[in-house]
Amino acid sequence: MQIGPYKLTALTTSTFALDGGAMFGVVPKTLWSKQVEVDELNRISMVTRTLLLESEDRKILIDTGNGDKWQPKLRDMFKIDTNGYILPQSLREHGLQVEDITDVICTHLHFDHVGGNTRLYEDEVVPTFPHARYWVQEENWKLANQPTSKDRASYRNENWQVLAENGMLEIMKSERELFDNIRLEIVNGHTLGQQLPVIYDESRTLIYGADLFPMKPHIPIPWVMAYDNEPLRSMEEKSRLLPQLLEKDAMIFFEHDPSTACCGLVAGEKGIIGGADITEFNAET
């Protein structure tokens, strides 16, 4: 897919699983289980999906997935599988090296979004993309480093500490036009300072759903996660954004949906819902 100066490529970086009840909050299992696969431990199958943006002067990644710095107990708990999905290998298959990445936009610092920011090299944590600038919102940076009891398990400083020590982090304070044809939409219901990149030109708009729209079933306004710190705020943010996106005929890119990478929107009887899948992402790596 091409939007403005950027070629967009979807890269799956892992499969994993989280509790279905946590992923769908107050939505009854009798409803959400019709939308997703669920295992004997009530976990639903998910992926971490990175978006690669390539222009003449920039090679950008939006989020980096779970990474592979996991102890067996946690790897088993979250059913994390990176076999065949290693991000540096996926980049090489597209003619890129980790040294070519100029920027990593971190939607927020939860482990399943930035675990691939760093890697282990001879038992030492090092930056995965040594020449990149890593972009984070200040509110999320502060929360990640002083998490609440509810947040503590989601933030793992092994994914950013070495970046800070090496001066590779760019801490931002607001919604902004980050690069040409890329602006950031700030939402706070899931966690403070989550930033959703919006890639646009005169004819196309795509928003990276991150954890406001982690999967296609999460498009309807009441379908929010129990993981959200402020579920009502998430619903308000969706209520604000969805009509704007529908008016622009925008696409939503899903970071966690195992079967749908991207879709359009349609107005249904009960509100705005996901439309047809965007087939240009069907051949994702």
Backbone bond lengths (Angstrom), bond angles and torsions (degrees), N, CA, C in turn:
res aa  C-N    CA-C-N  psi(-1)  N-CA   C-N-CA  omega(-1)  CA-C   N-CA-C  phi
1 M - - - 1.464 - - 1.525 109.43 -
2 Q 1.300 116.71 140.18 1.458 122.71 177.42 1.521 109.07 -117.47
3 I 1.331 116.77 126.58 1.457 122.40 172.32 1.521 107.30 -131.37
4 G 1.329 116.39 119.31 1.456 119.56 -176.88 1.514 110.13 56.74
5 P 1.331 117.76 -133.01 1.466 120.05 -178.56 1.527 113.88 -82.52
6 Y 1.341 117.39 0.97 1.461 120.35 -169.62 1.523 113.48 -107.00
7 K 1.316 114.73 133.83 1.454 121.38 165.14 1.517 107.32 -89.59
8 L 1.340 117.57 126.86 1.459 122.82 -176.11 1.522 109.77 -105.94
9 T 1.347 115.48 131.24 1.461 121.71 178.40 1.520 109.18 -134.41
10 A 1.332 116.56 131.33 1.463 121.67 176.58 1.526 109.33 -87.42
11 L 1.335 116.30 132.27 1.463 122.14 179.35 1.522 109.32 -126.88
12 T 1.319 118.22 115.27 1.458 121.19 174.61 1.528 108.71 -78.10
13 T 1.339 116.08 129.61 1.464 120.02 -176.12 1.530 113.56 -110.42
14 S 1.324 118.25 -12.89 1.470 120.78 174.60 1.520 108.82 -172.38
15 T 1.319 115.37 163.35 1.457 121.38 161.81 1.521 106.97 -110.57
16 F 1.331 116.58 150.62 1.461 120.29 177.51 1.522 108.23 -160.40
17 A 1.312 117.32 -176.72 1.459 120.72 -177.03 1.526 109.46 -147.98
18 L 1.333 115.05 141.84 1.453 121.95 175.20 1.527 109.05 -131.66
19 D 1.312 115.92 162.49 1.449 121.03 -178.25 1.530 110.44 -60.93
20 G 1.322 116.17 130.13 1.454 120.64 -177.35 1.520 113.17 -64.22
21 G 1.333 116.83 -38.80 1.451 119.58 177.92 1.516 112.02 -62.42
22 A 1.336 116.66 -40.28 1.458 120.30 177.83 1.522 111.61 -66.16
23 M 1.324 116.66 -34.97 1.465 120.20 -178.33 1.524 112.78 -73.72
24 F 1.333 117.61 -22.12 1.464 119.20 -176.08 1.525 114.03 -122.93
25 G 1.320 118.57 8.35 1.451 121.42 170.17 1.516 113.68 55.26
26 V 1.334 115.89 -123.93 1.472 120.59 -174.29 1.523 112.78 -82.50
27 V 1.331 118.18 -3.43 1.464 119.86 177.46 1.530 108.42 -68.55
28 P 1.316 119.16 126.91 1.477 120.79 -177.54 1.532 112.06 -63.72
29 K 1.321 114.60 148.31 1.461 119.82 178.57 1.521 111.70 -60.48
30 T 1.321 117.28 -30.94 1.465 119.66 178.78 1.525 111.63 -60.69
31 L 1.343 117.19 -23.24 1.466 121.03 177.50 1.525 111.46 -93.18
32 W 1.363 116.54 -51.73 1.465 116.64 -173.21 1.529 112.75 -70.79
33 S 1.328 118.12 -26.32 1.467 120.01 179.93 1.524 112.54 -69.94
34 K 1.332 117.10 -14.06 1.460 120.22 174.04 1.528 111.61 -78.68
35 Q 1.333 116.05 -16.13 1.456 121.49 -174.68 1.530 113.21 -99.25
36 V 1.340 116.78 -25.79 1.458 120.72 -172.55 1.522 110.20 -138.23
37 E 1.329 116.31 158.96 1.463 121.36 174.87 1.528 109.56 -78.81
38 V 1.331 116.91 141.90 1.457 121.32 179.77 1.529 108.75 -131.83
39 D 1.347 116.84 139.40 1.461 119.33 -177.85 1.523 110.76 -97.62
40 E 1.342 115.99 -173.87 1.461 121.04 -174.99 1.523 112.42 -68.95
41 L 1.329 118.15 -15.31 1.462 122.25 177.52 1.525 111.87 -100.29
42 N 1.331 116.78 13.48 1.467 124.06 179.17 1.530 111.97 70.55
43 R 1.330 117.59 18.02 1.459 121.03 178.38 1.525 109.78 -89.86
44 I 1.331 115.79 145.28 1.457 119.90 175.65 1.518 109.54 -105.24
45 S 1.323 115.71 146.42 1.462 121.68 -179.97 1.523 110.01 -75.15
46 M 1.337 116.11 133.80 1.460 122.20 -178.47 1.525 109.42 -142.03
47 V 1.321 115.45 171.51 1.453 121.44 173.52 1.523 108.60 -130.98
48 T 1.321 116.12 165.47 1.456 120.85 161.52 1.518 106.10 -109.44
49 R 1.324 115.43 127.05 1.471 121.39 -173.75 1.529 109.19 -126.55
50 T 1.302 114.59 118.73 1.461 122.69 178.50 1.524 109.53 -92.97
51 L 1.327 116.28 149.26 1.458 120.78 174.07 1.523 108.75 -111.56
52 L 1.324 115.78 123.05 1.456 122.91 177.94 1.520 108.89 -98.36
53 L 1.338 116.57 127.94 1.457 122.64 177.79 1.527 108.07 -117.37
54 E 1.313 116.37 123.43 1.466 121.06 -178.97 1.525 110.72 -120.50
55 S 1.328 116.19 124.12 1.456 122.32 170.40 1.521 108.07 -125.95
56 E 1.310 117.28 -176.23 1.465 119.55 -178.62 1.517 111.82 -63.00
57 D 1.334 116.81 -35.90 1.468 118.86 -173.80 1.527 114.75 -113.08
58 R 1.337 117.79 -5.01 1.456 119.21 -179.34 1.520 111.30 -137.14
59 K 1.328 114.60 145.80 1.460 123.33 172.25 1.533 105.17 -127.39
60 I 1.335 116.14 106.16 1.462 122.78 -168.38 1.525 109.98 -114.34
61 L 1.325 116.05 138.54 1.454 121.96 169.49 1.521 108.90 -113.75
62 I 1.338 116.44 137.70 1.462 121.02 171.11 1.522 107.19 -105.20
63 D 1.334 115.29 110.76 1.469 124.51 -176.22 1.536 111.39 62.64
64 T 1.325 114.82 161.47 1.470 119.89 -173.39 1.523 113.30 -135.39
65 G 1.336 118.20 8.23 1.461 120.77 172.54 1.514 114.60 79.15
66 N 1.326 115.40 -162.18 1.466 122.40 -174.98 1.525 113.82 -74.97
67 G 1.334 117.41 -23.80 1.451 119.00 -173.00 1.528 111.15 68.44
68 D 1.335 115.71 -173.38 1.469 118.84 -176.11 1.531 113.25 -127.19
69 K 1.338 117.50 23.58 1.467 121.25 -179.08 1.534 110.43 -93.62
70 W 1.324 117.66 52.91 1.453 121.21 -171.41 1.518 112.44 -113.57
71 Q 1.341 115.29 135.66 1.452 120.44 171.19 1.531 108.87 -74.07
72 P 1.335 117.79 150.74 1.472 120.67 -175.79 1.523 114.56 -53.13
73 K 1.335 118.65 -39.28 1.462 120.71 -176.92 1.522 111.11 -61.53
74 L 1.337 116.63 -47.80 1.466 119.80 -178.93 1.515 111.27 -72.97
75 R 1.325 116.74 -35.75 1.464 120.08 177.29 1.532 110.12 -59.45
76 D 1.324 115.56 -39.98 1.456 119.84 178.99 1.533 111.29 -72.39
77 M 1.323 117.21 -40.23 1.464 121.05 -179.47 1.526 111.69 -58.59
78 F 1.330 115.71 -43.82 1.461 120.69 -178.31 1.529 112.61 -95.79
79 K 1.341 116.20 2.95 1.465 121.71 176.96 1.530 111.30 55.52
80 I 1.327 116.14 40.32 1.462 121.54 -175.58 1.523 109.89 -77.15
81 D 1.309 115.62 128.10 1.466 122.35 178.28 1.518 108.14 -132.22
82 T 1.324 116.31 114.64 1.470 121.12 177.57 1.526 112.04 -106.61
83 N 1.320 117.58 3.14 1.461 120.27 -179.93 1.530 110.23 -60.76
84 G 1.319 115.32 122.88 1.455 120.34 -179.87 1.507 114.56 82.32
85 Y 1.355 117.07 2.50 1.463 119.88 -175.75 1.534 112.49 -125.09
86 I 1.322 118.29 17.99 1.455 120.24 -175.41 1.524 109.56 -64.01
87 L 1.342 116.72 125.73 1.456 121.46 -173.70 1.526 113.69 -60.64
88 P 1.338 120.28 -46.65 1.465 118.58 177.32 1.528 112.89 -57.29
89 Q 1.342 116.80 -37.14 1.458 120.11 178.08 1.529 110.57 -66.79
90 S 1.330 117.21 -41.78 1.466 120.46 178.24 1.523 110.75 -61.98
91 L 1.321 116.75 -38.66 1.461 119.47 178.33 1.525 110.79 -64.75
92 R 1.324 116.54 -41.77 1.472 119.35 179.17 1.522 110.99 -61.05
93 E 1.329 117.13 -35.73 1.457 120.49 178.72 1.527 111.76 -66.16
94 H 1.332 116.06 -17.42 1.462 121.17 176.50 1.527 111.40 -107.23
95 G 1.322 116.04 18.96 1.456 120.64 174.22 1.508 115.06 78.63
96 L 1.334 117.84 20.02 1.461 121.04 -178.01 1.525 110.75 -122.67
97 Q 1.312 115.42 153.60 1.457 123.12 172.57 1.526 108.61 -111.54
98 V 1.328 117.01 161.82 1.467 119.05 179.36 1.527 110.70 -60.34
99 E 1.323 117.17 -28.33 1.466 120.57 179.68 1.522 112.29 -69.39
100 D 1.342 117.41 -17.13 1.465 120.64 -178.65 1.522 113.23 -79.97
101 I 1.326 117.62 -18.38 1.465 120.34 -176.73 1.523 109.10 -70.77
102 T 1.337 115.67 123.70 1.468 121.22 -178.33 1.519 112.46 -93.15
103 D 1.356 116.58 -29.14 1.458 119.84 -173.67 1.524 110.37 -148.34
104 V 1.328 115.70 143.49 1.458 122.39 171.22 1.526 107.12 -124.98
105 I 1.324 116.39 115.15 1.459 120.89 176.64 1.526 107.60 -89.84
106 C 1.324 116.70 114.30 1.465 121.88 -179.89 1.523 107.95 -93.88
107 T 1.338 117.06 110.55 1.463 118.16 -179.25 1.521 110.56 -59.99
108 H 1.325 116.54 -40.21 1.458 123.73 171.67 1.520 106.13 -167.22
109 L 1.315 116.96 171.59 1.460 120.23 -166.62 1.531 114.55 -99.32
110 H 1.320 118.78 21.31 1.464 120.20 171.63 1.528 109.87 -64.08
111 F 1.331 116.13 149.79 1.461 120.56 -170.05 1.513 114.14 -59.63
112 D 1.344 117.72 -32.55 1.462 119.09 -176.84 1.524 112.86 -80.69
113 H 1.322 116.60 1.87 1.461 121.72 178.25 1.526 112.52 -113.00
114 V 1.327 117.57 -24.32 1.466 119.40 -175.55 1.523 113.28 -131.49
115 G 1.341 117.79 12.21 1.461 119.80 -179.98 1.508 113.63 -60.39
116 G 1.332 116.69 -27.36 1.454 120.54 178.83 1.514 114.37 -86.32
117 N 1.346 117.34 3.29 1.466 119.94 176.02 1.520 111.95 -61.38
118 T 1.332 114.65 -33.05 1.461 120.81 -177.82 1.524 109.13 -129.41
119 R 1.327 115.59 166.28 1.460 120.79 -179.85 1.520 108.87 -146.23
120 L 1.318 115.10 167.23 1.457 119.92 176.42 1.519 110.06 -92.42
121 Y 1.326 115.75 130.79 1.459 121.68 174.21 1.523 107.36 -131.66
122 E 1.329 116.32 110.06 1.470 122.02 -177.21 1.529 110.16 52.57
123 D 1.343 116.08 48.91 1.464 124.46 177.40 1.532 114.06 67.60
124 E 1.321 117.46 11.98 1.461 121.61 177.21 1.526 108.68 -115.15
125 V 1.332 116.86 137.28 1.464 121.20 176.92 1.524 108.42 -79.91
126 V 1.326 116.24 124.68 1.465 121.82 -178.90 1.530 108.92 -132.30
127 P 1.346 117.95 159.24 1.464 120.17 176.34 1.528 110.82 -62.85
128 T 1.323 116.47 136.05 1.465 120.20 176.53 1.510 111.23 -71.89
129 F 1.336 116.41 -34.85 1.468 121.96 -176.29 1.528 108.21 -118.46
130 P 1.321 117.22 89.47 1.470 121.27 -166.49 1.518 115.06 -66.32
131 H 1.333 118.71 -19.03 1.456 120.83 -178.10 1.526 112.86 -107.01
132 A 1.316 117.36 7.90 1.468 121.17 -173.50 1.524 111.66 -91.07
133 R 1.346 113.93 154.27 1.451 122.07 164.66 1.528 107.21 -99.41
134 Y 1.316 116.77 134.55 1.457 122.14 -178.33 1.538 108.43 -106.17
135 W 1.329 116.77 120.53 1.462 122.59 -171.46 1.532 110.64 -102.13
136 V 1.361 116.53 124.58 1.460 123.60 -175.53 1.523 108.74 -139.02
137 Q 1.332 116.76 145.09 1.460 120.63 173.95 1.534 110.33 -78.16
138 E 1.333 115.44 141.14 1.464 121.19 -175.91 1.528 112.15 -59.20
139 E 1.346 117.61 -42.37 1.465 119.32 -178.94 1.521 111.44 -60.85
140 N 1.326 116.73 -38.18 1.451 119.01 179.65 1.521 111.00 -74.16
141 W 1.314 117.04 -35.25 1.460 121.89 176.84 1.535 110.29 -60.44
142 K 1.319 116.46 -44.82 1.467 119.87 179.78 1.523 111.13 -64.92
143 L 1.331 117.17 -43.72 1.460 120.49 -179.86 1.523 110.96 -64.87
144 A 1.327 117.07 -40.66 1.462 120.47 -178.90 1.527 111.78 -61.77
145 N 1.318 116.12 -32.70 1.461 120.09 -177.87 1.524 113.56 -92.37
146 Q 1.339 116.87 -11.89 1.467 121.87 172.87 1.528 107.73 -138.15
147 P 1.326 117.01 65.69 1.469 119.98 -173.12 1.524 112.47 -72.45
148 T 1.326 114.48 155.00 1.455 120.06 172.32 1.528 108.80 -76.14
149 S 1.319 116.36 172.58 1.464 119.91 177.51 1.527 110.78 -60.50
150 K 1.326 117.44 -35.23 1.454 121.50 179.70 1.525 111.35 -69.41
151 D 1.316 116.82 -33.78 1.468 121.62 -174.46 1.527 114.14 -87.92
152 R 1.303 116.47 -20.14 1.470 119.78 -164.15 1.526 113.39 -54.90
153 A 1.313 118.33 -39.43 1.465 120.21 -176.71 1.524 112.60 -71.94
154 S 1.331 116.88 -18.83 1.467 120.23 -176.18 1.522 113.01 -86.38
155 Y 1.331 116.59 -19.51 1.460 120.66 -176.07 1.526 109.64 -108.69
156 R 1.327 116.29 122.53 1.458 122.45 -178.15 1.532 108.02 -125.79
157 N 1.350 116.57 110.82 1.464 119.18 -170.42 1.528 113.63 -69.45
158 E 1.335 117.50 -9.25 1.463 119.35 173.62 1.532 111.48 -62.40
159 N 1.339 115.95 -16.66 1.459 120.28 -178.02 1.528 113.29 -88.72
160 W 1.338 117.31 -6.63 1.467 118.28 179.92 1.529 114.93 -145.90
161 Q 1.325 119.16 -14.08 1.460 119.96 -174.95 1.527 112.11 -59.31
162 V 1.334 117.44 -45.47 1.463 119.90 -178.74 1.533 110.96 -67.20
163 L 1.326 117.04 -27.40 1.469 119.63 177.39 1.528 110.19 -68.22
164 A 1.338 115.71 -42.97 1.462 119.74 177.66 1.526 110.75 -63.72
165 E 1.326 116.16 -41.88 1.468 120.05 -179.01 1.524 111.67 -63.64
166 N 1.327 116.69 -28.49 1.469 120.91 -178.81 1.528 113.19 -98.19
167 G 1.329 117.39 9.32 1.460 120.84 176.61 1.514 113.82 66.46
168 M 1.335 116.93 32.18 1.468 120.73 -175.40 1.525 112.97 -99.82
169 L 1.340 117.86 -4.93 1.456 121.86 -177.95 1.520 111.08 -90.13
170 E 1.330 115.47 140.84 1.460 122.46 170.82 1.518 106.92 -116.00
171 I 1.332 117.15 110.34 1.454 122.67 -176.84 1.529 108.73 -95.71
172 M 1.326 116.10 119.30 1.468 121.49 -176.34 1.518 110.49 -106.34
173 K 1.337 115.59 158.48 1.459 120.44 -173.93 1.518 114.53 -114.12
174 S 1.326 118.64 -0.27 1.457 117.24 -175.84 1.516 110.71 -166.79
175 E 1.334 113.55 174.89 1.454 121.15 169.78 1.521 108.05 -64.40
176 R 1.329 116.49 141.52 1.461 118.12 -175.39 1.517 111.00 -164.02
177 E 1.326 114.09 164.00 1.458 121.11 168.91 1.518 105.71 -82.15
178 L 1.318 117.07 108.29 1.459 119.70 -172.93 1.515 111.52 -79.48
179 F 1.337 116.61 -52.99 1.459 123.12 175.74 1.528 107.48 -134.74
180 D 1.320 116.74 174.44 1.455 119.79 175.26 1.524 109.50 -54.70
181 N 1.328 116.30 128.83 1.464 123.12 176.12 1.523 113.83 66.44
182 I 1.325 117.83 17.13 1.471 122.16 174.34 1.522 108.50 -135.34
183 R 1.336 115.63 117.46 1.458 119.46 173.03 1.528 108.65 -121.14
184 L 1.313 115.57 163.97 1.456 121.32 -176.28 1.519 110.24 -113.01
185 E 1.326 115.76 129.50 1.462 122.96 175.00 1.521 107.17 -102.87
186 I 1.343 116.62 120.55 1.455 120.80 -176.33 1.524 110.07 -94.97
187 V 1.330 116.52 128.44 1.464 122.80 176.07 1.526 108.12 -131.46
188 N 1.324 116.09 150.88 1.465 119.62 -169.98 1.524 114.98 -129.35
189 G 1.343 118.41 0.16 1.448 119.67 -175.86 1.514 113.87 -69.28
190 H 1.323 116.30 -42.55 1.465 119.72 179.75 1.512 110.36 -70.51
191 T 1.315 115.61 -49.50 1.452 123.38 176.45 1.511 106.89 -159.01
192 L 1.308 118.13 152.21 1.459 120.31 -178.14 1.531 110.64 -61.77
193 G 1.331 115.62 138.70 1.453 120.61 172.10 1.505 115.15 71.83
194 Q 1.342 118.25 29.88 1.456 119.34 172.13 1.527 108.21 -76.93
195 Q 1.324 117.22 131.81 1.457 121.16 -178.26 1.529 109.88 -116.89
196 L 1.329 115.79 127.18 1.459 122.29 -179.79 1.520 108.68 -105.72
197 P 1.322 118.88 109.95 1.465 120.09 177.71 1.531 111.02 -65.98
198 V 1.310 115.12 136.59 1.464 122.86 175.09 1.522 107.37 -116.67
199 I 1.337 116.13 118.32 1.465 121.73 179.44 1.518 106.81 -104.55
200 Y 1.324 117.42 130.56 1.462 119.23 -170.56 1.526 111.51 -150.26
201 D 1.327 114.32 158.02 1.458 122.55 165.41 1.527 107.12 -146.06
202 E 1.309 117.54 -162.55 1.462 119.24 -175.36 1.526 112.83 -68.50
203 S 1.315 118.18 -22.55 1.458 120.21 -174.85 1.525 114.38 -117.10
204 R 1.336 118.14 -16.95 1.462 119.88 -174.30 1.519 111.00 -136.08
205 T 1.351 114.71 144.62 1.469 121.65 174.18 1.517 108.13 -136.81
206 L 1.322 116.59 132.61 1.459 122.60 176.36 1.518 108.30 -132.06
207 I 1.333 116.25 131.28 1.461 121.15 175.43 1.520 108.92 -111.57
208 Y 1.318 115.83 134.23 1.465 121.69 177.24 1.524 107.47 -81.86
209 G 1.348 117.18 114.08 1.457 121.77 -167.97 1.512 116.06 -70.79
210 A 1.354 117.85 -24.45 1.468 122.59 -179.32 1.526 109.89 44.66
211 D 1.341 118.22 -127.19 1.459 120.08 -177.32 1.522 113.23 -106.66
212 L 1.336 118.51 12.40 1.451 119.57 164.78 1.522 109.17 -83.93
213 F 1.329 115.68 -39.62 1.464 122.54 174.61 1.529 108.33 -127.83
214 P 1.334 118.61 71.69 1.467 119.81 -175.18 1.523 113.82 -68.12
215 M 1.345 116.92 -31.88 1.453 122.30 -179.09 1.533 108.17 -140.79
216 K 1.314 115.84 161.51 1.466 119.65 -179.31 1.526 112.45 -57.07
217 P 1.350 120.17 -39.89 1.471 118.82 178.47 1.522 114.10 -62.80
218 H 1.345 118.56 -14.80 1.456 121.03 -179.50 1.521 113.60 -85.16
219 I 1.325 119.10 4.16 1.457 119.69 179.84 1.526 112.33 -66.96
220 P 1.335 120.95 -46.93 1.465 119.55 179.58 1.527 111.48 -55.60
221 I 1.304 116.46 141.32 1.466 121.81 -170.44 1.524 113.77 -56.29
222 P 1.345 121.36 -43.86 1.478 119.14 -177.69 1.521 114.51 -72.95
223 W 1.322 118.47 -12.40 1.463 120.82 -175.75 1.529 109.50 -85.67
224 V 1.322 115.03 83.39 1.465 120.74 179.15 1.527 108.66 -121.85
225 M 1.312 115.60 162.79 1.460 121.10 -173.01 1.526 112.65 -86.82
226 A 1.332 116.00 148.78 1.461 120.62 169.39 1.520 110.72 -67.65
227 Y 1.332 117.65 -19.16 1.464 121.33 175.82 1.528 111.80 -67.77
228 D 1.334 118.24 -21.08 1.460 120.89 -177.64 1.525 110.20 -64.26
229 N 1.325 116.39 134.20 1.459 119.85 176.77 1.520 111.46 -67.03
230 E 1.335 117.03 -36.73 1.458 122.08 -179.87 1.528 108.96 -131.86
231 P 1.327 118.31 83.62 1.464 120.40 -176.33 1.528 113.82 -57.70
232 L 1.330 117.90 -38.82 1.461 119.81 179.52 1.528 110.99 -63.96
233 R 1.308 115.66 -35.83 1.465 119.71 177.33 1.531 110.41 -67.11
234 S 1.323 116.92 -39.28 1.469 119.86 175.94 1.526 110.39 -59.39
235 M 1.340 116.33 -41.91 1.452 120.02 179.28 1.528 111.12 -64.57
236 E 1.322 116.82 -39.97 1.467 120.39 177.09 1.531 111.02 -63.83
237 E 1.323 116.08 -39.46 1.475 119.51 179.83 1.524 110.86 -66.88
238 K 1.320 116.81 -40.21 1.460 119.84 176.26 1.531 110.67 -65.85
239 S 1.327 116.96 -39.56 1.461 120.85 178.84 1.526 111.21 -62.06
240 R 1.311 116.33 -34.01 1.466 120.39 178.65 1.522 112.25 -76.39
241 L 1.317 116.12 -43.25 1.468 120.23 -171.70 1.523 113.77 -80.23
242 L 1.316 117.43 -39.68 1.468 119.53 -171.96 1.533 113.28 -58.82
243 P 1.340 120.60 -45.56 1.466 118.58 177.26 1.527 113.13 -61.37
244 Q 1.326 117.11 -36.25 1.467 120.55 177.80 1.524 110.66 -64.71
245 L 1.327 115.83 -42.84 1.461 120.30 -179.40 1.522 110.93 -67.58
246 L 1.327 116.96 -40.67 1.464 120.49 178.51 1.522 110.49 -62.89
247 E 1.319 116.89 -42.31 1.467 120.96 -179.71 1.524 111.46 -61.51
248 K 1.326 116.63 -34.87 1.470 121.29 -179.84 1.528 112.57 -86.68
249 D 1.344 116.73 0.75 1.463 121.19 -174.88 1.527 110.00 55.06
250 A 1.332 115.09 41.29 1.460 121.71 -175.09 1.517 111.61 -77.63
251 M 1.322 115.00 162.31 1.456 123.78 176.05 1.529 109.05 -109.67
252 I 1.339 116.21 148.38 1.460 121.58 174.40 1.529 108.16 -111.70
253 F 1.323 116.02 128.77 1.463 122.81 177.76 1.524 107.47 -98.60
254 F 1.346 115.50 129.89 1.467 120.85 -173.87 1.528 111.27 -103.71
255 E 1.313 115.07 126.17 1.455 120.64 -179.22 1.521 112.64 -79.91
256 H 1.348 117.62 -27.02 1.460 120.27 -169.95 1.522 115.07 -119.98
257 D 1.305 119.39 -4.23 1.466 120.84 -176.31 1.525 109.87 -79.11
258 P 1.340 119.16 121.02 1.465 120.38 -175.69 1.517 114.39 -72.36
259 S 1.320 117.91 -19.63 1.465 120.07 -175.22 1.518 114.22 -113.26
260 T 1.315 118.32 -19.21 1.461 121.61 -178.42 1.513 110.02 -127.91
261 A 1.324 116.66 117.26 1.461 120.60 177.85 1.519 111.79 -83.21
262 C 1.333 116.70 -30.87 1.463 119.56 -172.73 1.522 108.62 -162.68
263 C 1.324 116.41 146.26 1.468 119.34 176.40 1.514 109.99 -150.84
264 G 1.327 115.02 165.85 1.448 121.34 171.77 1.519 110.09 -90.17
265 L 1.329 116.37 -170.50 1.448 122.55 -178.27 1.527 109.87 -127.15
266 V 1.337 115.79 149.13 1.457 121.56 173.95 1.527 108.21 -138.39
267 A 1.323 115.81 154.20 1.460 121.08 176.40 1.523 108.43 -88.46
268 G 1.335 117.14 116.74 1.454 122.02 178.98 1.512 111.62 -102.20
269 E 1.320 116.90 -179.76 1.463 121.77 -179.23 1.527 111.71 -62.85
270 K 1.333 117.18 -31.88 1.462 121.03 -177.18 1.526 112.36 -106.38
271 G 1.331 116.84 15.87 1.451 120.05 179.59 1.513 111.84 124.00
272 I 1.303 116.86 -170.13 1.462 122.62 -176.94 1.522 109.29 -78.89
273 I 1.318 115.95 132.13 1.459 122.00 -178.90 1.523 109.30 -132.93
274 G 1.316 116.15 173.29 1.451 120.89 177.97 1.514 111.67 -69.79
275 G 1.328 116.06 138.26 1.451 121.59 177.39 1.514 111.47 -99.37
276 A 1.313 115.48 -146.75 1.459 120.78 -177.25 1.529 111.33 -66.71
277 D 1.334 115.63 143.06 1.461 119.79 173.94 1.523 109.66 -64.78
278 I 1.333 115.50 147.06 1.462 121.49 178.09 1.522 108.29 -87.34
279 T 1.322 117.03 110.94 1.468 121.40 -170.94 1.521 112.59 -71.89
280 E 1.319 118.88 -16.07 1.466 120.45 -179.73 1.511 111.97 -64.84
281 F 1.343 118.27 -16.85 1.457 121.22 177.85 1.521 111.89 -101.59
282 N 1.324 118.30 6.37 1.463 120.09 -177.30 1.520 112.42 -64.49
283 A 1.308 117.02 -28.31 1.472 120.79 -176.97 1.518 111.58 -94.80
284 E 1.356 117.06 32.10 1.452 119.28 -179.44 1.521 111.53 -61.41
285 T 1.305 114.96 155.78 1.459 121.38 179.05 1.510 110.19 -87.74
